Amino acid sequence: MLLLRDLRLVALVVGLGAGVAASQQASPPVETVATPAKTYDVGPDVTAPQLIPMERAIPDPSACTKEIEDAITLSLIVGANGSPREVTVINPIGTPIARLAQRIVEQDMFKPGTLKGEAVEVSLKARVTIEGCYATKKDAAGNSAEVFRLKARPVQVFAAKLAEMEPDRQVDKVGTAGTPELYKIGNGVSPPIPLNSVQAEFSDEARRKNFQGVCLVSVIVDVHGKPQNPRVVRPLGHGLDERALEAVMKYTFKPAMKGKVPVPVMITVEVNFRLDNPIAPY
């Protein structure tokens, strides 16, 4: 038989248990915050990320007007997974070309930088040179509007500091092996010597239209005599620009030399499209 004091003790114990349960239910879940990855600068122990080349579709610029060329400087961080983030325009700010350059870098993928063989986050500066023009385009309602189009593949240069991208000391384009600078031919730097050249093939469209001409391709010849980062600087259209790029990438060279040391240089290659047997018009 429970006495009154025993009933009070039971009530106290039950009350304490309920209070503990209520307290446990009311406690919010503990959130764990991931420690942000450390971002490194390129240096003696930290290798720079390397851009993975990407094919970009270039519309036919034959109907373009108001040609524009501009260089945009940006900053970014390349993560340990090779993806860029925090891509920010430095100069000029707020222009359509600057926004396009930002989107281009945001879509890039890199081989990540490393510290003692381990992939790490690395901060970089970038300069994106864009050649484009404005073309008139009609929407579904038939209204005309001006749109900006690329005329050539963007040229992207990456470096640890903006000062390293000055014209007289250009940083080697990503994908080029060898020294971190591009040299200018002359003043002790000999030009690269072609060891072979590949005949560019005509496109079906150009052959049907009896279209011919000379396409100019700018390309870096690296310290191994291999072509890198080709871009069309005088387009022909009709599918010939793509054929010119394919041919130039099959060239081999004796590399440019500064003294007895091979160095990377940028050259312009003429790719001549001539029809030996034009198709008779009908």
Secondary structure, DSSP 8 states (H G I E B T S, - for coil): ---HHHHHHHHHHHHHHHHHHHHHHHS-----------EE---SSB---EE---------GGG-EEEEEEEEEEEEEE-TTS-EEEEEEEES-S-HHHHHHHHHHHT--EE--EETTEE-EEEEEEEEEEEEEEEEEE-TTS-EEEEEEESS--EEEEESSGGGG-GGG-B--TT--S-SB-B-SBTTEE--EEEE-------HHHHHTT--EEEEEEEEE-TTS-EEEEEEEE---TTHHHHHHHHHTT-EEE-EEETTEEE-EEEEEEEEE--SS-----
